[in-house]
């Protein structure tokens, strides 16, 4: 079942960390709409173990941590990226560098760990089971996020939420037609799905959202 407009957008976590957002680097790579969608689901679900696959400079990582800290409940978060260095190669920056300052200055209610330099399958032993919130936002080329999901599926908790970014990137940007892995996964997987159409928003190019989520259920494995 496809659920439309059931997510209330929460803009506060992003607004509270504007000091680390760098529009020159196009960070965060999520729009304000995307971040607000993600934050609302996190706050609604109160996840205890979060895995983020694909982190770039780490501005979205910081938004997620800020969101979890606002909840004030214990959590464990893993941010995974195949690239140890920030993929834009603009200097000697590690993936996730924008989140480092926030993580250092926070009196954290939970634990965060960067896992860099390998695919998520290489870090399964460190991550473990009972993942109740998964964010997939990597290269978007097939099989890409489909394989990440298959690798992690058996390690998800019952009723886990999977959030997918760039589900319409292949329709938004010329020459990005091949970047459709999250689009394919979102539309082919069985689960309870969430997305919001974008109305009267001058900051978005189209009214079809670039972010969506689904909750796994007993039929997902089929």
N, C-alpha and C positions, 0 to 999 in steps of 0.2 A: 504494500500500500504506500502510495506517495503522499507525503504530508506537506502541504504548502502553507507558508506563513504561520507556522506554529512556533517559531523561535523568535523571542523578543531580543532585539539587539542591545548589547551591553557595551557602551563605548568607554566606560570609566577606566578600566585597566590601561588602555592605550593612552588615554589623556594624562594619566598620572605619571607616565614615564617618557614624556615628550623630550626630555633632555638627552635621551640616547637614540632617538629616531633621527635618521640622517637622510633627508630627501635627495641629497646629492648622489648618494649611493643607491637611491630607489629602495631604501629600507624603512620599514619592513616591506617585503615584497607582497604582503597581503594589503589590500585596500582597507580603509576604515570600516567599510561594510563587512568585509571578510573577517577582520579581527573581532568586530562586535558580534558576529554570528558565532564564531568560535568561543568567545568568552562567555556568552550566555549559556551555551551547552555545558561548558566546564563547570560553571557555577551551579547549574541545575543538577548536574550529575555527581558533584563532589568526588571526583576520582581519587583513588589512593595510589594507583600506579599508572603513570603516563609514559608513553613512548612516542617520541617525535622523530620521524625519519625524513631527513632533508632540512638543514638548518641555515645554510648560507651564512650571512653575517651575524645572525642571532637576534635580530630585533624582535621577531615573532616569538622566539624562545623567551625573551625577556617579558613580553606581554603575557605569555602563558604563566610564567613564574609569578608575575605580579597578580594575576588572576587567582592563582592558587593561594598566594599569601593573603589575599583579601578574605578568602574563605577561613584561613586560620587553623585548618585541620592538618594533621600529618599527611605527608604524601612522599612519593618517590618518583622522580622523573629522570628519564634517560633521553638524551638528544644525540642522535646518530647521524653521521655523515660519512660517505665514502671518501670525500676529500678532506685531508687534514688542513690544507690551506684554503682560505676563502676563495671560492671558485672564480671570482672576477679578476684575481691576480693583480690587484692595484697596489700591492705592497706586501710586506711580510706579516700578514694577518692570518691567524688561525680561524678556521670555521667557528662561528659562534662568538667571535670576539666582542661584539656589541653587548652581549649579555653578561660578560665577565664582571664589569663594574657593578652592575645591579646585584649580581650574586654575591659579590664580596661585601657589599654594604648592607645587605639584608640580614636581619635577625630571623633566619628562616625557620618556618614551621616544619619544613620538609627537607629532603635531600635531592640534590641535582647532580647529574654526572654526564659529561661529554664522552661519547664513544666515537672516536674519529679514526679514519684510515682503513675502513673495511665495510663490507656489506652487513646488513643487520643480521644475517645468518651467522656471521662470525662472532657476534656478541650475545647470542642466545643464552649461553651459560651465565653470563653476568647479569642479564636482564631477568631471566627466570620466567615463571608463570604468573597467572592472575593479573594480566594487563587489562585494566578496565577502560582505558582511553588511549586510542591510537590515532596519530596524525601522520598522514602520508603526503609528502610534498617534495618530491625529488625531481628527476629529469623529465618525467612524463612521457618518455618514449617506451613503446612496447618492447618487452613484456614488463619492464620497470616495476611500477607499484603493484601490478598484479602478482608478481613473484614475491614482493615484500609481504603482501597480505597473506599469500599462501604459506609462506615461511612462518609468519607470526600467528596464524589462525589458531593452531592448537595450543597456543600460549595465552590466548585471550580468555578473560573470565566470562562467565555466563552473562548474557545481555550487555556485553561490552559495546562501546560506541567507537566507530571508526569515522574520522573526519578526513575528507579529501579536498585538497586545494587544486585550483586550476582545472576544474571539471569542464570549463568551456573555453579554455585557452586556445584550443585548436580552431575554434570559430571566431575568436576575437582578434588574433594577430596574424597578419599576412605572413606566409612562409612558415608558420608554426602549425600547419595542418597535421603534421605527424606527431605532435605532442598531445596525444589523446589517451594516455594510459589511465589516468584517473577518471576520465569521462567513460571509458569502456567499463572500468570496474564499478563505478557508481550505478550504471544502467544495467549491468548484467548480474550483479550479486543479488542474492535474496536476503532481504532484511527490511526492517521498518525504516523508511527513508525520510530525511528532513532536508528541506531547502526553502528559501524565501525568494520570491520574485522581487525584483528591484523596481520600485515605482517612484517616479518624480525625483530621481537622484541624478543631478547633473554631473556628478563625479564619476559615474559609471558609463561605459561605452554602450552597453546593451542592458536590457531588462532581465536577461537570463543570468542567473547568478554564476559566479566562478568558484563557489564553495558549497559543499553539501556534506551530509553525514548519514550514516545508517547504523542501526542497532542490530547486532546479530541475534538470531533466534534459532530455534531447533531445526529450521529448514535451511539455514545458510550453508551447511556442509554439502547439501545436495546440489 
